[in-house]
Amino acid sequence: GRRTLDAGFRILDAGCGTGDNTVFMAEQLRGTGARIVALDFSATSLDIARRRLEARGLVDQVEFVRSPLEAAPALGIGPFDYVVTTGVLHHLDSPEVGLAALRDVLKPDGGLGVMVYAKYGREPVYQMQALLRHVAPPSMPEAERLAVLRTVLAALPQEHRALRGLLD
């Protein structure tokens, strides 16, 4: 359906991370009075999202909430006209519980946008992560791990699937 994008319109960006969707939507809704709730369990990610919105003069239309998305119904932050979650549900212990939580904060006639990773589209990324866990384990100092990553990436031919998967 169609909605009037005004002060009553509310969006939840569930698992907003560093704010890609939040920034995009806030820009699209600039001047409408619509509100966005940016929800993520990572304080660091929320801080980055906040700074990105501040840099664009959009922070006033966004509320930041630190919490796992599964807890959204208990937070009293809903209901929402639109809920979006991008690249999050498939990482949860129970994607079904996460999806049910999002449904529970959605207005009965609201819209839901969900994106999950496809197995084959992310395969090069997962392969590179597995390789790096062996050649640059988490016990190695971060600067050394980054140096190993740069060396590995530089050694790959430009058409290698891992580069396409990481750089696309």
N, C-alpha and C positions, 0 to 999 in steps of 0.2 A: 504494500500500500504506500500511500504518500503521506508525508508528515509536513507540518509547518516547522521550519527550522527557526525556532524562537527560544526565548528564555526557558520554556518548559521542556525543551528537547534535551534528553540526557543520553550519553554514550558511556559504556564501560569498555576500556581497553584492558582486557584481562591477560596478565602476563606481558605487560607493556615493554619490558626490557629497557633499553636506552631511549625508547620513545619514537621509533620510526613512524608507527601508525598514529601515535598521539600527535606528533608534530604535523603530519599530513592532514589529519582530521581537523585539528585546531585551526590550521590555515584555511581550510575549506569553509569552516564555520565562523571565521573572523567576522565580528560585527553583528552576528545573529543573536547573541545572548545564550546560545546553546552551551551546555556544560559537558565536560569530559572528566571521568574518573580514571586515572592511570593507576592500575593496580599491579604490584609486583612484590615478590618476597625479598628482592635484593635492594638494600638501601643504596648501594653503590649505583645500580642501574637507575633507580629513581632520581638520584642526585644528578646523574648525567642527563636524564630526560628533562629534569627541571632547568638545568643550565641551557640546554638546547632551546627550550621554549622561551626562557628569559631573553636569549640572544635575538629572538624573533618578535619579541613583544607579545607573546601569546600565553604567558604563564598564568595570567589572571582568570582564564577560562577553564583551567585544569585544577582538579583536586588530586593530590598524590596520597595513595594509601599503600602502606607496606603490609602485605599479607599474602599467604598462598591463595590462589584463586578458589581452591576448594572451600575456603572459609567465607567466601563472599556473602552467602545468605545470612550468616550469623553477624555480619558487620553492620547490618542495617543501612547499607549504602544504596540499595535499589529502591524502586524498580527502574529499569532502563528501557528506552525506546530502541536502542541498538546496542548489541554486545559484539565485540570483535575479539578474537584470539588467534594469533598468528604464530605457528611454530611452537606451541606450548603443550597442548593436550597429550600428544604422543610421548612426552617426557615424564608424565605423571605416573605414579605407582598404579593408579586406576584412572585411565582416561574417562571411563564411564562416570565416575564420581565427579570429576572435573566438569564434564559436560552437563551433568544434572545440576551442579551448583550454578552454572551459567544460566541454565533454563529457569532456575528458581529466582533469579534476580531480573529476569526479562519480563517486560509487560506482556500480557496475554496476546496482544496483537503486535508485539515488537519483532525486530529482525535480528538474526544471528549470523555472523560471518565467521567461518572456521577455516583455517588452513593448517594442514598437517603435512609433514614431509613425506614425499614418496620414497619408497625403498631405494629405487635405482637412481633417482636424482641426487640423493645425498651420499650414495655409495662411495664416490671418490673422497669425500670429506672424511667419512668414517674410516676408510683405509689409511688415509694420511694420519689421522689421529692415532690409529693402532700402531702404525710404524713409529711415530714420534714417541709413543709411550715406551717403546723398546730402546730407541737410540737416544732419547732425551727424557729419561724418567722424571717424575715429579720431585724426586729427591735431589735432582741436580739444581743448582742455583738458576734462578729465572733468566738472568742475563745469558748464561751458557745455553739454556734451552732455546732461547730466541735465536742465538747464533747458529745452533744446529738446524733449527727450522729454516732460517734464511739460506744456509748452505744447501740443504735438501731441495728447497724450492728453486734455487738458482741452477742446480744441476739438472733439473727436469727440462725436457724439450717443451717449447711453448705450446704445442698441441696436446700435451699430456692431459688425460682426463682429470687428474687431481688439480691441476692448475685451473682448468675450466670450472670445475666444481667449486673451488675456493674463490676464484676471482670473479665469477659471474655474479 
